[in-house]
Amino acid sequence: MPVIHPRIHTTVDVGKPPSPPDESRYKSIQIHYHGFAYLPHARGREIKSPRFLLNGHEWELGIYPGGGLHAHHIPRSPTYLKVVIRLCSKGSVTAAFDVKILNKFGVSECRLRSRSIEWNSDMISEWSWPEVMRRSKIFDGDILDDDGTLAIVLSMKEDAAATFVPKNPLIKMIEKMFNDETTADVCFEVCCSKGEEVEEDDDSAKRAKTSTPFYAHRSILLGCAPMLAALFDVEDTGCMVTAQISDVSPHIFHYMLSYVYGGSVPKEELKNHAKDFINATDKYSIVNLKLEAEAVYLNSTKFTVDNAMDNLLYADALNCALLKETVLDFLAENSTEAIKKISFTDLPGNVVKDLMLAFDRSKKRIINKYCSDSDEEEEDDDDDEDYSLMRVCELRRKLDEKGLDVDGSREAMIEALNNSTGVDGATAED
């Protein structure tokens, strides 16, 4: 509130006066640093308080009697006390802090505030005030009490909006329905080979097989995995229906079906069985998991001239467009060695165009490395909407933004985008 001059006995407000600050939501703690003059005061040396609880969270207050290392410092310039508040417990909270330096009479000499921020033990866990008060003022003024104690009051105001509200439970509920026999209406019998292969007789099977049951729900499969739902082509009669799967191992199928129910696959599993996941998800059109496995395979594979052709043919056969693009870029960058060691007789005809694009990208990278011509940059900007020159990740991003299928070959993605652009243009004209 404004200070009233001694000769003025009343005031008249024009408009609504500001409300006094609401101190009721602040929780405060007073911290005493005894023998402040004898505390280590080398620049960057922190003195931490014992941990304390405020609003159910654990904190600690640190001071730098000689200033922080990153403080603005010129030789013979004043030294400032630095104060740091730090979240020590796990979890997150949205809160603002108020720090007061008290004099020996218990009156605030200095007050600092933080904005309301979202504290998180894994991300933002501390806030600092680098120049709170000159060290000389602490000793020359009436700051320290007769025993040389520095008193600091720390107040915390937790944001009311930060009140814990559980997230929508739908995803967790669906995850819990995974492989739940009591509520399922369909069952996959996933066969696995057991033992060594034996000679086939008229009366004996070539392999001894066992199967693992996986229970599922037709309605979830119809929405999230139509290819799996299509295995149950009979009408829903209310009875359990079974389908046989013999081309995917139970181990891989377990993670694949769990993914359909909102689960995730550990990175180590994807890394160790990347091709198995790509094969299974390509066959049953679990697109996002296929792209995830493809990305993990790329990051864990070292491409060489010896394995390039195998990876290229594999990528082309399973429509792994990003893997295909990466291998072609490798061949373009190592064309001299590739021509000497690789036979291109088995190269599919549809790969030739992609290989030419890879050579074009390689040439542009070389030009951009040694040249910085502005005209060249302008040409690149003009090609932003030329889908035929875009990289796979950019094509997939645009398809996803339009709500289109992100799986398929490069040609299929470009065709889908061109068709979508045509439909959008016709709609706009209408």
Order of alpha helices (4+ residues) and beta strands (2+ residues): beta-beta-beta-beta-beta-beta-beta-beta-beta-alpha-beta-alpha-beta-beta-alpha-alpha-beta-alpha-alpha-alpha-alpha-alpha-alpha-alpha-alpha-alpha-alpha-alpha
